[in-house]
Amino acid sequence: METQERWTEDLTEQETEALLTNLEVQVRKRKLEVPAILFLEMNKPMTRIAGNAMIVFAPFLAPFVGVDNVHNYSRLLMDRENVEKLICRLEAEPQTETPMEEQSR
């Protein structure tokens, strides 16, 4: 697969759900739901710009978070609906406790 094609292909529904679930778990683990919702709501109009910025800064981000993560999350940010889905997930009450939360008690 050529590099240009890699950044332009859309995420599948399963990939989108997995990335949104991962983001939700990470935010809830740190108990940052309210700041995350506020940040996402304020910057929702600029999500496409953020996705493109991730592509531009991929050489600098990749050593810290990995090329695949930069690739996947940049494609996630290209669609404003995905940000809205994440906001809705964070606003909803968590369904069940994660195994990490159960172990910490």
Number of C-alpha atoms within 10 A of each C-alpha: 5 6 7 8 8 12 14 11 9 14 16 9 9 9 13 17 15 12 19 20 14 12 16 19 15 13 17 16 13 8 11 13 18 14 11 17 20 12 12 17 13 10 13 17 11 13 20 17 14 17 20 16 12 20 18 11 11 18 13 12 15 15 9 10 11 12 14 10 15 20 18 18 19 22 23 22 20 20 16 14 13 18 20 15 13 20 21 12 17 20 12 9 8 12 6 7 8 12 8 9 10 8 7 6 5
